[in-house]
Amino acid sequence: MRLLERLETDPSLSAFSGQFVPLKLVANQNSEWANWSGRYKHEGNAIPILFVIRADGEQLYGKSGSLPGDALPEMLAATRAQSGRSLNTEEVELLKSCNAAAEAALDEENIEAAAQALSPLARLGTIGNMQSYAASALVADDLARQIAERAASLLTDINDRIDDSDAAFPGVVDLVQLAAALADFPTVAPRAEKLLSELKQQDDARQHLKPARLLVRARQLVATGKPRDRRQAEGTYASLITRHAESPAAAIARTELAELNPAAEALQSPAEEPLRTWADASGNYSVEARLVKVEGGRVHLKRADGTTIQVPIDRLSDVDQRYLADRK
Protein backbone atom coordinates (compact mmCIF):
# COMPACT_ATOMS: atom_id res chain seq x y z
CA MET A 1 0.00 0.00 0.00
CA ARG A 2 2.81 2.35 0.83
CA LEU A 3 4.38 1.60 -2.55
CA LEU A 4 1.18 2.68 -4.35
CA GLU A 5 1.05 5.84 -2.25
CA ARG A 6 4.64 6.63 -3.14
CA LEU A 7 3.96 6.13 -6.83
CA GLU A 8 1.18 8.69 -6.59
CA THR A 9 2.82 11.27 -4.28
CA ASP A 10 6.63 11.11 -4.55
CA PRO A 11 7.86 14.17 -6.55
CA SER A 12 10.89 12.19 -7.76
CA LEU A 13 8.49 9.93 -9.67
CA SER A 14 6.50 12.70 -11.38
CA ALA A 15 8.55 12.29 -14.57
CA PHE A 16 6.96 8.85 -14.98
CA SER A 17 3.39 10.08 -14.65
CA GLY A 18 1.15 8.51 -17.27
CA GLN A 19 3.88 6.14 -18.47
CA PHE A 20 3.20 3.36 -15.99
CA VAL A 21 -0.22 1.98 -15.09
CA PRO A 22 -0.29 0.79 -11.43
CA LEU A 23 -2.00 -2.59 -10.92
CA LYS A 24 -2.46 -4.20 -7.52
CA LEU A 25 -2.90 -7.95 -7.11
CA VAL A 26 -3.50 -9.71 -3.80
CA ALA A 27 -1.24 -12.76 -3.50
CA ASN A 28 -3.63 -14.95 -1.57
CA GLN A 29 -3.82 -17.91 -3.93
CA ASN A 30 -6.84 -16.49 -5.78
CA SER A 31 -7.33 -17.20 -9.47
CA GLU A 32 -5.95 -13.83 -10.61
CA TRP A 33 -2.71 -14.31 -8.73
CA ALA A 34 -2.46 -17.90 -9.88
CA ASN A 35 -2.73 -16.83 -13.51
CA TRP A 36 -0.27 -13.99 -13.01
CA SER A 37 2.37 -15.96 -11.12
CA GLY A 38 2.09 -18.77 -13.62
CA ARG A 39 3.11 -16.40 -16.38
CA TYR A 40 5.53 -14.03 -14.63
CA LYS A 41 8.33 -15.02 -12.25
CA HIS A 42 10.01 -12.94 -9.57
CA GLU A 43 13.07 -13.03 -7.34
CA GLY A 44 12.72 -13.28 -3.54
CA ASN A 45 9.87 -14.02 -1.17
CA ALA A 46 9.24 -10.69 0.56
CA ILE A 47 6.25 -8.41 0.23
CA PRO A 48 5.57 -6.40 -1.85
CA ILE A 49 6.47 -8.10 -5.11
CA LEU A 50 7.09 -5.53 -7.80
CA PHE A 51 6.65 -6.31 -11.52
CA VAL A 52 7.05 -4.12 -14.56
CA ILE A 53 5.34 -5.56 -17.64
CA ARG A 54 5.71 -3.97 -21.06
CA ALA A 55 2.64 -3.26 -23.21
CA ASP A 56 3.28 -6.36 -25.34
CA GLY A 57 3.34 -8.57 -22.23
CA GLU A 58 7.12 -8.85 -21.93
CA GLN A 59 8.37 -8.86 -18.32
CA LEU A 60 11.00 -6.19 -17.69
CA TYR A 61 11.31 -6.46 -13.91
CA GLY A 62 10.20 -8.87 -11.20
CA LYS A 63 11.60 -8.74 -7.65
CA SER A 64 10.23 -8.76 -4.13
CA GLY A 65 10.82 -6.03 -1.58
CA SER A 66 10.44 -2.25 -1.68
CA LEU A 67 12.94 -0.11 -3.55
CA PRO A 68 14.02 2.73 -1.22
CA GLY A 69 15.32 6.17 -2.14
CA ASP A 70 16.65 6.56 -5.67
CA ALA A 71 16.43 2.84 -6.40
CA LEU A 72 12.77 3.05 -7.46
CA PRO A 73 13.10 5.96 -9.97
CA GLU A 74 16.30 4.37 -11.31
CA MET A 75 14.48 1.10 -11.93
CA LEU A 76 11.56 2.88 -13.57
CA ALA A 77 13.93 4.84 -15.81
CA ALA A 78 15.73 1.64 -16.82
CA THR A 79 12.53 -0.22 -17.66
CA ARG A 80 11.04 2.77 -19.45
CA ALA A 81 14.09 2.77 -21.73
CA GLN A 82 13.07 -0.75 -22.79
CA SER A 83 9.40 0.09 -23.17
CA GLY A 84 9.43 1.96 -26.47
CA ARG A 85 7.71 5.26 -27.08
CA SER A 86 4.51 6.08 -25.28
CA LEU A 87 1.44 7.16 -27.22
CA ASN A 88 -1.18 9.72 -26.36
CA THR A 89 -4.89 9.22 -26.98
CA GLU A 90 -4.85 11.06 -30.30
CA GLU A 91 -1.96 8.94 -31.58
CA VAL A 92 -3.66 5.72 -30.55
CA GLU A 93 -6.85 6.76 -32.35
CA LEU A 94 -4.85 7.59 -35.49
CA LEU A 95 -3.19 4.18 -35.36
CA LYS A 96 -6.50 2.38 -34.95
CA SER A 97 -8.11 4.31 -37.78
CA CYS A 98 -5.21 3.74 -40.18
CA ASN A 99 -4.96 0.08 -39.23
CA ALA A 100 -8.64 -0.52 -39.91
CA ALA A 101 -8.45 1.12 -43.34
CA ALA A 102 -5.27 -0.76 -44.25
CA GLU A 103 -6.72 -4.11 -43.16
CA ALA A 104 -9.84 -3.52 -45.27
CA ALA A 105 -7.71 -2.65 -48.31
CA LEU A 106 -5.52 -5.72 -47.85
CA ASP A 107 -8.63 -7.91 -47.66
CA GLU A 108 -9.52 -6.56 -51.10
CA GLU A 109 -5.94 -7.12 -52.35
CA ASN A 110 -5.59 -3.37 -52.96
CA ILE A 111 -1.95 -2.85 -52.01
CA GLU A 112 -1.85 0.77 -53.15
CA ALA A 113 -4.87 1.70 -51.01
CA ALA A 114 -3.44 -0.21 -48.04
CA ALA A 115 -0.17 1.70 -48.30
CA GLN A 116 -2.00 5.00 -48.57
CA ALA A 117 -4.06 4.10 -45.51
CA LEU A 118 -0.93 3.70 -43.38
CA SER A 119 0.90 6.73 -44.82
CA PRO A 120 -0.50 9.20 -42.21
CA LEU A 121 1.46 7.25 -39.58
CA ALA A 122 4.66 8.77 -40.94
CA ARG A 123 3.93 11.74 -38.67
CA LEU A 124 4.38 9.39 -35.67
CA GLY A 125 7.62 7.79 -36.80
CA THR A 126 8.97 5.29 -39.31
CA ILE A 127 6.25 3.22 -40.92
CA GLY A 128 6.99 -0.40 -40.10
CA ASN A 129 8.97 0.57 -37.01
CA MET A 130 6.79 2.64 -34.70
CA GLN A 131 9.18 1.88 -31.81
CA SER A 132 6.22 1.28 -29.54
CA TYR A 133 4.93 -1.89 -27.89
CA ALA A 134 1.36 -0.63 -27.74
CA ALA A 135 -1.02 -3.12 -29.36
CA SER A 136 -2.10 -0.70 -32.10
CA ALA A 137 1.51 0.15 -32.93
CA LEU A 138 2.45 -3.52 -33.20
CA VAL A 139 -0.51 -4.11 -35.51
CA ALA A 140 0.63 -1.19 -37.67
CA ASP A 141 4.16 -2.60 -37.89
CA ASP A 142 2.79 -5.99 -38.96
CA LEU A 143 0.51 -4.41 -41.56
CA ALA A 144 3.46 -2.44 -42.93
CA ARG A 145 5.42 -5.68 -43.26
CA GLN A 146 2.55 -7.34 -45.15
CA ILE A 147 2.16 -4.36 -47.45
CA ALA A 148 5.90 -4.23 -48.19
CA GLU A 149 6.01 -7.96 -49.01
CA ARG A 150 3.01 -7.82 -51.33
CA ALA A 151 4.21 -4.58 -52.91
CA ALA A 152 7.57 -6.16 -53.75
CA SER A 153 5.78 -8.94 -55.62
CA LEU A 154 3.51 -6.44 -57.34
CA LEU A 155 6.48 -4.36 -58.47
CA THR A 156 7.91 -7.43 -60.18
CA ASP A 157 4.62 -8.02 -62.01
CA ILE A 158 4.40 -4.37 -63.07
CA ASN A 159 7.97 -4.40 -64.34
CA ASP A 160 7.18 -7.45 -66.46
CA ARG A 161 4.17 -5.67 -67.95
CA ILE A 162 6.24 -2.61 -68.80
CA ASP A 163 8.60 -4.85 -70.76
CA ASP A 164 5.61 -5.80 -72.93
CA SER A 165 5.19 -2.89 -75.36
CA ASP A 166 1.43 -3.46 -75.63
CA ALA A 167 1.01 -3.07 -71.85
CA ALA A 168 3.76 -0.54 -71.25
CA PHE A 169 1.62 2.54 -70.66
CA PRO A 170 -0.80 1.11 -68.06
CA GLY A 171 2.20 -0.55 -66.43
CA VAL A 172 4.01 2.78 -66.13
CA VAL A 173 0.90 4.40 -64.63
CA ASP A 174 0.60 1.57 -62.09
CA LEU A 175 4.27 1.92 -61.19
CA VAL A 176 4.02 5.68 -60.68
CA GLN A 177 0.89 5.28 -58.53
CA LEU A 178 2.39 2.50 -56.42
CA ALA A 179 5.69 4.33 -55.97
CA ALA A 180 3.79 7.37 -54.70
CA ALA A 181 1.81 5.24 -52.25
CA LEU A 182 4.98 3.55 -50.97
CA ALA A 183 6.97 6.77 -50.49
CA ASP A 184 6.90 6.43 -46.68
CA PHE A 185 7.76 2.71 -46.62
CA PRO A 186 11.56 2.54 -46.18
CA THR A 187 11.84 -1.20 -46.89
CA VAL A 188 10.28 -1.10 -50.36
CA ALA A 189 10.19 2.54 -51.56
CA PRO A 190 13.82 2.46 -52.83
CA ARG A 191 12.99 -0.45 -55.14
CA ALA A 192 10.03 1.41 -56.63
CA GLU A 193 12.18 4.49 -57.19
CA LYS A 194 14.89 2.35 -58.77
CA LEU A 195 12.39 0.97 -61.29
CA LEU A 196 11.24 4.50 -62.11
CA SER A 197 14.84 5.56 -62.64
CA GLU A 198 15.43 2.59 -64.94
CA LEU A 199 12.46 3.62 -67.08
CA LYS A 200 14.38 6.71 -68.13
CA GLN A 201 16.88 4.44 -69.87
CA GLN A 202 14.20 2.52 -71.80
CA ASP A 203 13.17 4.24 -75.02
CA ASP A 204 9.78 2.51 -75.32
CA ALA A 205 8.69 3.15 -71.74
CA ARG A 206 10.37 6.52 -71.18
CA GLN A 207 7.85 8.35 -73.41
CA HIS A 208 5.07 7.33 -70.99
CA LEU A 209 6.72 8.51 -67.79
CA LYS A 210 5.94 12.25 -67.84
CA PRO A 211 2.27 11.89 -68.88
CA ALA A 212 1.86 9.10 -66.33
CA ARG A 213 3.21 11.33 -63.56
CA LEU A 214 0.76 14.09 -64.54
CA LEU A 215 -2.14 11.66 -64.62
CA VAL A 216 -1.30 10.24 -61.20
CA ARG A 217 -0.79 13.72 -59.75
CA ALA A 218 -4.21 14.82 -60.98
CA ARG A 219 -5.80 11.75 -59.44
CA GLN A 220 -4.09 12.40 -56.13
CA LEU A 221 -5.41 15.95 -56.07
CA VAL A 222 -8.95 14.82 -56.85
CA ALA A 223 -8.78 12.19 -54.10
CA THR A 224 -8.28 14.80 -51.37
CA GLY A 225 -11.78 16.14 -52.00
CA LYS A 226 -10.62 19.69 -51.29
CA PRO A 227 -12.02 22.38 -53.64
CA ARG A 228 -8.61 24.00 -54.10
CA ASP A 229 -7.01 20.65 -54.99
CA ARG A 230 -9.81 19.84 -57.41
CA ARG A 231 -9.17 23.12 -59.21
CA GLN A 232 -5.47 22.30 -59.34
CA ALA A 233 -6.33 18.86 -60.68
CA GLU A 234 -8.22 20.49 -63.55
CA GLY A 235 -5.08 22.41 -64.46
CA THR A 236 -2.98 19.25 -64.28
CA TYR A 237 -5.38 17.35 -66.54
CA ALA A 238 -5.41 20.28 -68.97
CA SER A 239 -1.61 20.38 -69.02
CA LEU A 240 -1.51 16.67 -69.78
CA ILE A 241 -4.04 16.99 -72.60
CA THR A 242 -2.16 19.91 -74.14
CA ARG A 243 1.47 18.87 -73.67
CA HIS A 244 1.06 15.15 -74.33
CA ALA A 245 -1.77 15.02 -76.84
CA GLU A 246 -0.30 11.97 -78.55
CA SER A 247 -0.01 9.97 -75.34
CA PRO A 248 -2.63 7.37 -74.34
CA ALA A 249 -2.79 9.36 -71.10
CA ALA A 250 -4.46 12.25 -72.90
CA ALA A 251 -7.60 10.24 -73.66
CA ILE A 252 -7.78 9.05 -70.05
CA ALA A 253 -7.27 12.62 -68.84
CA ARG A 254 -10.15 13.82 -71.00
CA THR A 255 -12.50 11.22 -69.55
CA GLU A 256 -11.51 11.94 -65.95
CA LEU A 257 -11.58 15.71 -66.46
CA ALA A 258 -15.07 15.44 -67.95
CA GLU A 259 -16.22 13.70 -64.77
CA LEU A 260 -14.61 16.43 -62.69
CA ASN A 261 -15.80 19.41 -64.73
CA PRO A 262 -17.63 18.81 -68.02
CA ALA A 263 -17.28 22.50 -68.88
CA ALA A 264 -13.48 22.55 -68.53
CA GLU A 265 -11.83 24.64 -71.23
CA ALA A 266 -9.40 21.85 -72.11
CA LEU A 267 -12.36 19.73 -73.21
CA GLN A 268 -13.58 22.31 -75.69
CA SER A 269 -10.80 21.57 -78.19
CA PRO A 270 -11.75 20.46 -81.72
CA ALA A 271 -12.92 16.91 -82.20
CA GLU A 272 -10.32 14.29 -82.93
CA GLU A 273 -9.46 13.71 -86.56
CA PRO A 274 -11.13 10.69 -88.20
CA LEU A 275 -9.28 7.49 -88.95
CA ARG A 276 -8.20 7.27 -92.59
CA THR A 277 -5.75 5.27 -94.67
CA TRP A 278 -2.38 6.91 -95.24
CA ALA A 279 0.02 5.54 -97.84
CA ASP A 280 3.55 6.23 -98.96
CA ALA A 281 4.49 7.34 -102.45
CA SER A 282 5.47 3.81 -103.50
CA GLY A 283 2.11 2.37 -102.55
CA ASN A 284 3.84 -0.45 -100.68
CA TYR A 285 3.05 0.81 -97.21
CA SER A 286 -0.18 2.04 -95.66
CA VAL A 287 -1.57 2.59 -92.18
CA GLU A 288 -4.93 3.38 -90.60
CA ALA A 289 -4.35 6.46 -88.43
CA ARG A 290 -5.60 9.88 -87.33
CA LEU A 291 -3.85 13.13 -88.16
CA VAL A 292 -2.37 14.70 -85.02
CA LYS A 293 -0.29 17.55 -86.38
CA VAL A 294 2.09 18.66 -89.09
CA GLU A 295 5.42 19.94 -87.85
CA GLY A 296 8.93 20.30 -89.23
CA GLY A 297 8.14 18.77 -92.59
CA ARG A 298 6.65 15.67 -90.95
CA VAL A 299 3.12 14.46 -90.38
CA HIS A 300 2.35 13.01 -86.94
CA LEU A 301 -0.17 10.17 -87.07
CA LYS A 302 -1.88 8.21 -84.29
CA ARG A 303 -2.96 4.63 -84.89
CA ALA A 304 -6.20 3.27 -83.44
CA ASP A 305 -4.22 1.55 -80.66
CA GLY A 306 -2.87 4.94 -79.51
CA THR A 307 0.70 4.51 -80.79
CA THR A 308 2.11 7.34 -82.90
CA ILE A 309 4.36 7.55 -85.94
CA GLN A 310 6.02 10.37 -87.85
CA VAL A 311 6.36 10.36 -91.64
CA PRO A 312 8.16 12.92 -93.86
CA ILE A 313 5.48 14.71 -95.90
CA ASP A 314 7.43 14.29 -99.14
CA ARG A 315 7.27 10.50 -98.72
CA LEU A 316 3.47 10.44 -98.63
CA SER A 317 1.29 9.62 -101.59
CA ASP A 318 0.01 12.45 -103.79
CA VAL A 319 -3.49 11.89 -102.37
CA ASP A 320 -2.27 12.33 -98.80
CA GLN A 321 -0.21 15.39 -99.64
CA ARG A 322 -3.26 17.01 -101.29
CA TYR A 323 -5.31 16.09 -98.19
CA LEU A 324 -2.82 17.95 -96.01
CA ALA A 325 -2.68 20.92 -98.36
CA ASP A 326 -6.47 21.24 -98.35
CA ARG A 327 -6.47 21.46 -94.55
CA LYS A 328 -4.16 24.47 -94.34
C-alpha positions as CSV (number, residue, x, y, z in Angstrom):
1,M,0.0,0.0,0.0
2,R,2.8,2.4,0.8
3,L,4.4,1.6,-2.6
4,L,1.2,2.7,-4.4
5,E,1.0,5.8,-2.3
6,R,4.6,6.6,-3.1
7,L,4.0,6.1,-6.8
8,E,1.2,8.7,-6.6
9,T,2.8,11.3,-4.3
10,D,6.6,11.1,-4.6
11,P,7.9,14.2,-6.5
12,S,10.9,12.2,-7.8
13,L,8.5,9.9,-9.7
14,S,6.5,12.7,-11.4
15,A,8.5,12.3,-14.6
16,F,7.0,8.8,-15.0
17,S,3.4,10.1,-14.6
18,G,1.2,8.5,-17.3
19,Q,3.9,6.1,-18.5
20,F,3.2,3.4,-16.0
21,V,-0.2,2.0,-15.1
22,P,-0.3,0.8,-11.4
23,L,-2.0,-2.6,-10.9
24,K,-2.5,-4.2,-7.5
25,L,-2.9,-7.9,-7.1
26,V,-3.5,-9.7,-3.8
27,A,-1.2,-12.8,-3.5
28,N,-3.6,-14.9,-1.6
29,Q,-3.8,-17.9,-3.9
30,N,-6.8,-16.5,-5.8
31,S,-7.3,-17.2,-9.5
32,E,-6.0,-13.8,-10.6
33,W,-2.7,-14.3,-8.7
34,A,-2.5,-17.9,-9.9
35,N,-2.7,-16.8,-13.5
36,W,-0.3,-14.0,-13.0
37,S,2.4,-16.0,-11.1
38,G,2.1,-18.8,-13.6
39,R,3.1,-16.4,-16.4
40,Y,5.5,-14.0,-14.6
41,K,8.3,-15.0,-12.3
42,H,10.0,-12.9,-9.6
43,E,13.1,-13.0,-7.3
44,G,12.7,-13.3,-3.5
45,N,9.9,-14.0,-1.2
46,A,9.2,-10.7,0.6
47,I,6.2,-8.4,0.2
48,P,5.6,-6.4,-1.8
49,I,6.5,-8.1,-5.1
50,L,7.1,-5.5,-7.8
51,F,6.7,-6.3,-11.5
52,V,7.1,-4.1,-14.6
53,I,5.3,-5.6,-17.6
54,R,5.7,-4.0,-21.1
55,A,2.6,-3.3,-23.2
56,D,3.3,-6.4,-25.3
57,G,3.3,-8.6,-22.2
58,E,7.1,-8.9,-21.9
59,Q,8.4,-8.9,-18.3
60,L,11.0,-6.2,-17.7
61,Y,11.3,-6.5,-13.9
62,G,10.2,-8.9,-11.2
63,K,11.6,-8.7,-7.7
64,S,10.2,-8.8,-4.1
65,G,10.8,-6.0,-1.6
66,S,10.4,-2.3,-1.7
67,L,12.9,-0.1,-3.5
68,P,14.0,2.7,-1.2
69,G,15.3,6.2,-2.1
70,D,16.6,6.6,-5.7
71,A,16.4,2.8,-6.4
72,L,12.8,3.1,-7.5
73,P,13.1,6.0,-10.0
74,E,16.3,4.4,-11.3
75,M,14.5,1.1,-11.9
76,L,11.6,2.9,-13.6
77,A,13.9,4.8,-15.8
78,A,15.7,1.6,-16.8
79,T,12.5,-0.2,-17.7
80,R,11.0,2.8,-19.5
81,A,14.1,2.8,-21.7
82,Q,13.1,-0.7,-22.8
83,S,9.4,0.1,-23.2
84,G,9.4,2.0,-26.5
85,R,7.7,5.3,-27.1
86,S,4.5,6.1,-25.3
87,L,1.4,7.2,-27.2
88,N,-1.2,9.7,-26.4
89,T,-4.9,9.2,-27.0
90,E,-4.8,11.1,-30.3
91,E,-2.0,8.9,-31.6
92,V,-3.7,5.7,-30.5
93,E,-6.8,6.8,-32.4
94,L,-4.9,7.6,-35.5
95,L,-3.2,4.2,-35.4
96,K,-6.5,2.4,-34.9
97,S,-8.1,4.3,-37.8
98,C,-5.2,3.7,-40.2
99,N,-5.0,0.1,-39.2
100,A,-8.6,-0.5,-39.9
101,A,-8.4,1.1,-43.3
102,A,-5.3,-0.8,-44.3
103,E,-6.7,-4.1,-43.2
104,A,-9.8,-3.5,-45.3
105,A,-7.7,-2.7,-48.3
106,L,-5.5,-5.7,-47.8
107,D,-8.6,-7.9,-47.7
108,E,-9.5,-6.6,-51.1
109,E,-5.9,-7.1,-52.4
110,N,-5.6,-3.4,-53.0
111,I,-2.0,-2.9,-52.0
112,E,-1.8,0.8,-53.1
113,A,-4.9,1.7,-51.0
114,A,-3.4,-0.2,-48.0
115,A,-0.2,1.7,-48.3
116,Q,-2.0,5.0,-48.6
117,A,-4.1,4.1,-45.5
118,L,-0.9,3.7,-43.4
119,S,0.9,6.7,-44.8
120,P,-0.5,9.2,-42.2
121,L,1.5,7.2,-39.6
122,A,4.7,8.8,-40.9
123,R,3.9,11.7,-38.7
124,L,4.4,9.4,-35.7
125,G,7.6,7.8,-36.8
126,T,9.0,5.3,-39.3
127,I,6.3,3.2,-40.9
128,G,7.0,-0.4,-40.1
129,N,9.0,0.6,-37.0
130,M,6.8,2.6,-34.7
131,Q,9.2,1.9,-31.8
132,S,6.2,1.3,-29.5
133,Y,4.9,-1.9,-27.9
134,A,1.4,-0.6,-27.7
135,A,-1.0,-3.1,-29.4
136,S,-2.1,-0.7,-32.1
137,A,1.5,0.2,-32.9
138,L,2.5,-3.5,-33.2
139,V,-0.5,-4.1,-35.5
140,A,0.6,-1.2,-37.7
141,D,4.2,-2.6,-37.9
142,D,2.8,-6.0,-39.0
143,L,0.5,-4.4,-41.6
144,A,3.5,-2.4,-42.9
145,R,5.4,-5.7,-43.3
146,Q,2.6,-7.3,-45.1
147,I,2.2,-4.4,-47.4
148,A,5.9,-4.2,-48.2
149,E,6.0,-8.0,-49.0
150,R,3.0,-7.8,-51.3
151,A,4.2,-4.6,-52.9
152,A,7.6,-6.2,-53.7
153,S,5.8,-8.9,-55.6
154,L,3.5,-6.4,-57.3
155,L,6.5,-4.4,-58.5
156,T,7.9,-7.4,-60.2
157,D,4.6,-8.0,-62.0
158,I,4.4,-4.4,-63.1
159,N,8.0,-4.4,-64.3
160,D,7.2,-7.5,-66.5
161,R,4.2,-5.7,-68.0
162,I,6.2,-2.6,-68.8
163,D,8.6,-4.8,-70.8
164,D,5.6,-5.8,-72.9
165,S,5.2,-2.9,-75.4
166,D,1.4,-3.5,-75.6
167,A,1.0,-3.1,-71.9
168,A,3.8,-0.5,-71.3
169,F,1.6,2.5,-70.7
170,P,-0.8,1.1,-68.1
171,G,2.2,-0.6,-66.4
172,V,4.0,2.8,-66.1
173,V,0.9,4.4,-64.6
174,D,0.6,1.6,-62.1
175,L,4.3,1.9,-61.2
176,V,4.0,5.7,-60.7
177,Q,0.9,5.3,-58.5
178,L,2.4,2.5,-56.4
179,A,5.7,4.3,-56.0
180,A,3.8,7.4,-54.7
181,A,1.8,5.2,-52.2
182,L,5.0,3.6,-51.0
183,A,7.0,6.8,-50.5
184,D,6.9,6.4,-46.7
185,F,7.8,2.7,-46.6
186,P,11.6,2.5,-46.2
187,T,11.8,-1.2,-46.9
188,V,10.3,-1.1,-50.4
189,A,10.2,2.5,-51.6
190,P,13.8,2.5,-52.8
191,R,13.0,-0.4,-55.1
192,A,10.0,1.4,-56.6
193,E,12.2,4.5,-57.2
194,K,14.9,2.3,-58.8
195,L,12.4,1.0,-61.3
196,L,11.2,4.5,-62.1
197,S,14.8,5.6,-62.6
198,E,15.4,2.6,-64.9
199,L,12.5,3.6,-67.1
200,K,14.4,6.7,-68.1
201,Q,16.9,4.4,-69.9
202,Q,14.2,2.5,-71.8
203,D,13.2,4.2,-75.0
204,D,9.8,2.5,-75.3
205,A,8.7,3.2,-71.7
206,R,10.4,6.5,-71.2
207,Q,7.9,8.4,-73.4
208,H,5.1,7.3,-71.0
209,L,6.7,8.5,-67.8
210,K,5.9,12.2,-67.8
211,P,2.3,11.9,-68.9
212,A,1.9,9.1,-66.3
213,R,3.2,11.3,-63.6
214,L,0.8,14.1,-64.5
215,L,-2.1,11.7,-64.6
216,V,-1.3,10.2,-61.2
217,R,-0.8,13.7,-59.7
218,A,-4.2,14.8,-61.0
219,R,-5.8,11.7,-59.4
220,Q,-4.1,12.4,-56.1
221,L,-5.4,16.0,-56.1
222,V,-8.9,14.8,-56.8
223,A,-8.8,12.2,-54.1
224,T,-8.3,14.8,-51.4
225,G,-11.8,16.1,-52.0
226,K,-10.6,19.7,-51.3
227,P,-12.0,22.4,-53.6
228,R,-8.6,24.0,-54.1
229,D,-7.0,20.6,-55.0
230,R,-9.8,19.8,-57.4
231,R,-9.2,23.1,-59.2
232,Q,-5.5,22.3,-59.3
233,A,-6.3,18.9,-60.7
234,E,-8.2,20.5,-63.6
235,G,-5.1,22.4,-64.5
236,T,-3.0,19.3,-64.3
237,Y,-5.4,17.4,-66.5
238,A,-5.4,20.3,-69.0
239,S,-1.6,20.4,-69.0
240,L,-1.5,16.7,-69.8
241,I,-4.0,17.0,-72.6
242,T,-2.2,19.9,-74.1
243,R,1.5,18.9,-73.7
244,H,1.1,15.2,-74.3
245,A,-1.8,15.0,-76.8
246,E,-0.3,12.0,-78.5
247,S,0.0,10.0,-75.3
248,P,-2.6,7.4,-74.3
249,A,-2.8,9.4,-71.1
250,A,-4.5,12.3,-72.9
251,A,-7.6,10.2,-73.7
252,I,-7.8,9.1,-70.1
253,A,-7.3,12.6,-68.8
254,R,-10.2,13.8,-71.0
255,T,-12.5,11.2,-69.5
256,E,-11.5,11.9,-66.0
257,L,-11.6,15.7,-66.5
258,A,-15.1,15.4,-68.0
259,E,-16.2,13.7,-64.8
260,L,-14.6,16.4,-62.7
261,N,-15.8,19.4,-64.7
262,P,-17.6,18.8,-68.0
263,A,-17.3,22.5,-68.9
264,A,-13.5,22.6,-68.5
265,E,-11.8,24.6,-71.2
266,A,-9.4,21.8,-72.1
267,L,-12.4,19.7,-73.2
268,Q,-13.6,22.3,-75.7
269,S,-10.8,21.6,-78.2
270,P,-11.8,20.5,-81.7
271,A,-12.9,16.9,-82.2
272,E,-10.3,14.3,-82.9
273,E,-9.5,13.7,-86.6
274,P,-11.1,10.7,-88.2
275,L,-9.3,7.5,-89.0
276,R,-8.2,7.3,-92.6
277,T,-5.8,5.3,-94.7
278,W,-2.4,6.9,-95.2
279,A,0.0,5.5,-97.8
280,D,3.6,6.2,-99.0
281,A,4.5,7.3,-102.5
282,S,5.5,3.8,-103.5
283,G,2.1,2.4,-102.5
284,N,3.8,-0.5,-100.7
285,Y,3.1,0.8,-97.2
286,S,-0.2,2.0,-95.7
287,V,-1.6,2.6,-92.2
288,E,-4.9,3.4,-90.6
289,A,-4.3,6.5,-88.4
290,R,-5.6,9.9,-87.3
291,L,-3.9,13.1,-88.2
292,V,-2.4,14.7,-85.0
293,K,-0.3,17.5,-86.4
294,V,2.1,18.7,-89.1
295,E,5.4,19.9,-87.9
296,G,8.9,20.3,-89.2
297,G,8.1,18.8,-92.6
298,R,6.6,15.7,-90.9
299,V,3.1,14.5,-90.4
300,H,2.4,13.0,-86.9
301,L,-0.2,10.2,-87.1
302,K,-1.9,8.2,-84.3
303,R,-3.0,4.6,-84.9
304,A,-6.2,3.3,-83.4
305,D,-4.2,1.6,-80.7
306,G,-2.9,4.9,-79.5
307,T,0.7,4.5,-80.8
308,T,2.1,7.3,-82.9
309,I,4.4,7.5,-85.9
310,Q,6.0,10.4,-87.8
311,V,6.4,10.4,-91.6
312,P,8.2,12.9,-93.9
313,I,5.5,14.7,-95.9
314,D,7.4,14.3,-99.1
315,R,7.3,10.5,-98.7
316,L,3.5,10.4,-98.6
317,S,1.3,9.6,-101.6
318,D,0.0,12.4,-103.8
319,V,-3.5,11.9,-102.4
320,D,-2.3,12.3,-98.8
321,Q,-0.2,15.4,-99.6
322,R,-3.3,17.0,-101.3
323,Y,-5.3,16.1,-98.2
324,L,-2.8,18.0,-96.0
325,A,-2.7,20.9,-98.4
326,D,-6.5,21.2,-98.4
327,R,-6.5,21.5,-94.5
328,K,-4.2,24.5,-94.3
